[in-house]
């Protein structure tokens, strides 16, 4: 597993992707002690970018 410098500094993470693969990375990131919020959204669209 890789080290996550964001979690070590007390940051929470919001991760976004357009497909359901986003949920697969949450476990790896959360295992390093980070609070992770996955959002499945297409940021290329106006609706997705305002979500």
N, C-alpha and C positions, 0 to 999 in steps of 0.2 A: 504494500500500500504506500502511496505517496504522502508526503507531509503537506499539510495545508496551512500556509502562513496566515491566511485570513482568520481561521478559527483561533489560532494562537494569539491573535491580537484582539479577540473578543468580538469580532464581526459576525453578524448573521448573514447568510447567503440566500439570495433569490436567484434561482437558475431557471432559464427559459429555453424552450425548444418547441418546434412545431409538431413533432411526433411524440408518441407515447414512450419513446426511448428515454425521455427526460427522467422518468421515474426510476430507471435502472441506476443512475449515478447518485441518487439521493442517499442510498444505503452506504456507499463508499465514503461520501463526504460526511455524513452524520457519524460514521464510525470514528472519525477523527475528532469528535467532540463539538462539531459545528451545528448550529441550528440551521436547517435547510428548508426552504419553501420552494417546491417545484411548481412551475406554471407552464402548462401546455398551451402555447399561443404562437401564432404566426406574426412575428414582429414586422414582416414586410408589408402588412396591410394596415390601413388607417385604424380599423377597428381593433386589431391586435395590438397596435402600438399605444393605444390609449387605455388599454385594460389595466 
